[in-house]
Amino acid sequence: MTNDDARRLLDDVEAFCQEIRPIEELCYLEHRPNDQIIPLARKYDILGMIVPKEYGGRGADTVTYAKTLARINREGTGVRTFFSGHTSIGEYPILTWGSDLLKQKYLPAACRGDIILAFGLTEPDAGSNPLEMTSTYQRRGDRYVLNGVKYLISNGGIANAVICFAYNSESPRRVSAFVVDTHAPGFVKEDLLAKMGMPTANTAMFEMNQVEVPLDHLLGEEGNGFRIAMGTLVSGRISVAAGCLGVIEDCLAEVVSYATQRQQHGKPIGKHQLVQEHIALIEQHRAAAEAMVLRAARAKDASSADPTNAELARQADLAAAQAKLFASNAAWDAADRAVQVFGGRGWSTLYRPGRHLQDVRVCRIYEGTDEILKLKIAAHVLGGKEWESFK
Ligand SMILES: Cc1cc2nc3c(=O)[nH]c(=O)nc-3n(C[C@H](O)[C@H](O)[C@H](O)COP(=O)(O)OP(=O)(O)OC[C@H]3O[C@@H](n4cnc5c(N)ncnc54)[C@H](O)[C@@H]3O)c2cc1C
């Protein structure tokens, strides 16, 4: 992507963020889905940020894309999660492993916002270890037939197509990945509403009951599904880490503004050294998270430029896990400190720190929990594969 293209994309994202802010705040307070994200994202042409121009996207590299997600997440983790679901783990696997036919069928429509995408790996009894999934597929003539339940899926209730993972029912150790249309007969979805945060974002579960999928909706080779899932999560983790950087940036901006205005004991609270400690530590988190996010994004760009290079892929996998683990914990701490600086007002969803605190907690859970990422990092350092330690 050229510098001019990157600048234009960041400007469009900035305009989107300014327009979505009051709408998101109102939806959040009224605890209802923000139905303006897609129309506004369409208006600013940011629904295919990483998709090459030939398929209707903006052709962003990972570094530029990470910057856009940091900016978007300042408006809320729910807003950014929509983009991660649609782009980082929705468009990305189609772009990376899809046939020409699948790319032509889904990417231009996804970039226009005519269709919304989601990624369905987790099941009620298979989260941290997706290999324990029980969804199955079977080839029947010119179709695959899928059965199973997917749980806690971002955009799952609004998506037109989901990247789904299932075992071959006749060869039970082979996981494959499919693009499944959600309007197919037998596909039933249900929104999950009892959430701790992100009330404006869609999270859903769905059941596939004898859902027929055309043979050419297979992603990559049959049996390659686990590799596709893990490869997609590298993209997803960088997007979560970038979003968490945005949370820290927003918390810093909020505390700087509040601490210079709010007076107690005869002076702005920012003049009290214990308040300054919170501000200094949020800034420390910001600087460190930014460095780790950019390092992971650069590693991903280097790996994408040389896709057969296993060492570059390994470095990107490690850097993405490190950035996500660090930034999500740093964002949680930054939001907690921002709530503290705001005092009683902090403990309220009327103000941004309280909303960030509620929402960002999930970033330590989805796309790999803290614990799973620690196992991954340790496996990289010790040698071996992290899922070997599950056994
Ligand atoms: C809002 C939201 C959106 C989501 N979006 C998506 C999505 O779009 N697509 C998707 O596929 N999934 C999605 N998920 C699911 C998410 O990825 C899982 O919740 C996550 O991977 C954890 O799985 P689990 O909830 O089953 O927890 P479990 O796997 O049951 O884990 C419970 C606890 O045990 C720990 N644990 C498990 N195994 C080990 C181990 N070997 N060593 C040490 N500790 C361990 C975990 O770290 C965790 O603390 C979403 C979840 C949420 C909450």
The ligand as an SDF file (V2000), in Angstrom:
LIG
                    3D

 53 58  0  0  0  0  0  0  0  0999 V2000
  -17.6490  -11.9820   23.1760 C   0  0  0  0  0  0  0  0  0  0  0  0
  -16.9740  -13.1830   22.6060 C   0  0  0  0  0  0  0  0  0  0  0  0
  -16.7830  -13.2630   21.2350 C   0  0  0  0  0  0  0  0  0  0  0  0
  -16.2020  -14.4200   20.6720 C   0  0  0  0  0  0  0  0  0  0  0  0
  -16.0730  -14.5020   19.3090 N   0  0  0  0  0  0  0  0  0  0  0  0
  -15.6770  -15.6820   18.7490 C   0  0  0  0  0  0  0  0  0  0  0  0
  -15.6770  -15.8510   17.3280 C   0  0  0  0  0  0  0  0  0  0  0  0
  -15.9790  -14.9120   16.5660 O   0  0  0  0  0  0  0  0  0  0  0  0
  -15.3650  -17.0650   16.8200 N   0  0  0  0  0  0  0  0  0  0  0  0
  -15.0260  -18.1320   17.6260 C   0  0  0  0  0  0  0  0  0  0  0  0
  -14.7730  -19.2070   17.0920 O   0  0  0  0  0  0  0  0  0  0  0  0
  -14.9970  -17.9930   18.9710 N   0  0  0  0  0  0  0  0  0  0  0  0
  -15.3120  -16.8010   19.5570 C   0  0  0  0  0  0  0  0  0  0  0  0
  -15.3280  -16.6580   20.9210 N   0  0  0  0  0  0  0  0  0  0  0  0
  -14.9700  -17.7910   21.7520 C   0  0  0  0  0  0  0  0  0  0  0  0
  -13.6100  -17.6630   22.4400 C   0  0  0  0  0  0  0  0  0  0  0  0
  -12.5790  -17.7660   21.4990 O   0  0  0  0  0  0  0  0  0  0  0  0
  -13.5510  -18.7040   23.5540 C   0  0  0  0  0  0  0  0  0  0  0  0
  -14.4470  -18.2890   24.5740 O   0  0  0  0  0  0  0  0  0  0  0  0
  -12.1510  -18.8830   24.1060 C   0  0  0  0  0  0  0  0  0  0  0  0
  -11.3040  -19.4760   23.1610 O   0  0  0  0  0  0  0  0  0  0  0  0
  -12.1370  -19.7290   25.3900 C   0  0  0  0  0  0  0  0  0  0  0  0
  -12.8690  -20.8960   25.2170 O   0  0  0  0  0  0  0  0  0  0  0  0
  -13.9870  -21.2970   26.2990 P   0  0  0  0  0  0  0  0  0  0  0  0
  -14.8590  -20.1220   26.5140 O   0  0  0  0  0  0  0  0  0  0  0  0
  -14.6090  -22.5570   25.8580 O   0  0  0  0  0  0  0  0  0  0  0  0
  -13.1820  -21.5150   27.6440 O   0  0  0  0  0  0  0  0  0  0  0  0
  -12.4330  -22.8700   28.0810 P   0  0  0  0  0  0  0  0  0  0  0  0
  -11.6180  -23.3860   26.9450 O   0  0  0  0  0  0  0  0  0  0  0  0
  -13.4140  -23.7860   28.6960 O   0  0  0  0  0  0  0  0  0  0  0  0
  -11.4370  -22.3210   29.1900 O   0  0  0  0  0  0  0  0  0  0  0  0
  -11.8560  -22.0280   30.5230 C   0  0  0  0  0  0  0  0  0  0  0  0
  -10.6110  -21.6360   31.3080 C   0  0  0  0  0  0  0  0  0  0  0  0
   -9.6870  -22.7450   31.3470 O   0  0  0  0  0  0  0  0  0  0  0  0
   -8.4390  -22.3430   30.8560 C   0  0  0  0  0  0  0  0  0  0  0  0
   -7.7840  -23.4290   30.1420 N   0  0  0  0  0  0  0  0  0  0  0  0
   -8.3060  -24.2240   29.1870 C   0  0  0  0  0  0  0  0  0  0  0  0
   -7.3880  -25.1070   28.7500 N   0  0  0  0  0  0  0  0  0  0  0  0
   -6.2500  -24.8460   29.4450 C   0  0  0  0  0  0  0  0  0  0  0  0
   -4.9320  -25.3910   29.4630 C   0  0  0  0  0  0  0  0  0  0  0  0
   -4.5690  -26.3940   28.6400 N   0  0  0  0  0  0  0  0  0  0  0  0
   -4.0260  -24.8590   30.3020 N   0  0  0  0  0  0  0  0  0  0  0  0
   -4.3600  -23.8310   31.1300 C   0  0  0  0  0  0  0  0  0  0  0  0
   -5.5710  -23.2560   31.1530 N   0  0  0  0  0  0  0  0  0  0  0  0
   -6.5090  -23.7680   30.3320 C   0  0  0  0  0  0  0  0  0  0  0  0
   -8.7360  -21.1640   29.9180 C   0  0  0  0  0  0  0  0  0  0  0  0
   -7.5990  -20.3570   29.6960 O   0  0  0  0  0  0  0  0  0  0  0  0
   -9.8380  -20.4750   30.6870 C   0  0  0  0  0  0  0  0  0  0  0  0
   -9.2910  -19.6610   31.6780 O   0  0  0  0  0  0  0  0  0  0  0  0
  -15.8160  -15.4880   21.5120 C   0  0  0  0  0  0  0  0  0  0  0  0
  -15.9690  -15.3780   22.8980 C   0  0  0  0  0  0  0  0  0  0  0  0
  -16.5400  -14.2640   23.4400 C   0  0  0  0  0  0  0  0  0  0  0  0
  -16.7170  -14.1870   24.9370 C   0  0  0  0  0  0  0  0  0  0  0  0
  1  2  1  0
  2  3  1  0
  2 52  2  0
  3  4  2  0
  4  5  1  0
  4 50  1  0
  5  6  2  0
  6  7  1  0
  6 13  1  0
  7  8  2  0
  7  9  1  0
  9 10  1  0
 10 11  2  0
 10 12  1  0
 12 13  2  0
 13 14  1  0
 14 15  1  0
 14 50  1  0
 15 16  1  0
 16 17  1  0
 16 18  1  0
 18 19  1  0
 18 20  1  0
 20 21  1  0
 20 22  1  0
 22 23  1  0
 23 24  1  0
 24 25  2  0
 24 26  1  0
 24 27  1  0
 27 28  1  0
 28 29  2  0
 28 30  1  0
 28 31  1  0
 31 32  1  0
 32 33  1  0
 33 34  1  0
 33 48  1  0
 34 35  1  0
 35 36  1  0
 35 46  1  0
 36 37  1  0
 36 45  1  0
 37 38  2  0
 38 39  1  0
 39 40  1  0
 39 45  2  0
 40 41  1  0
 40 42  2  0
 42 43  1  0
 43 44  2  0
 44 45  1  0
 46 47  1  0
 46 48  1  0
 48 49  1  0
 50 51  2  0
 51 52  1  0
 52 53  1  0
M  END
$$$$
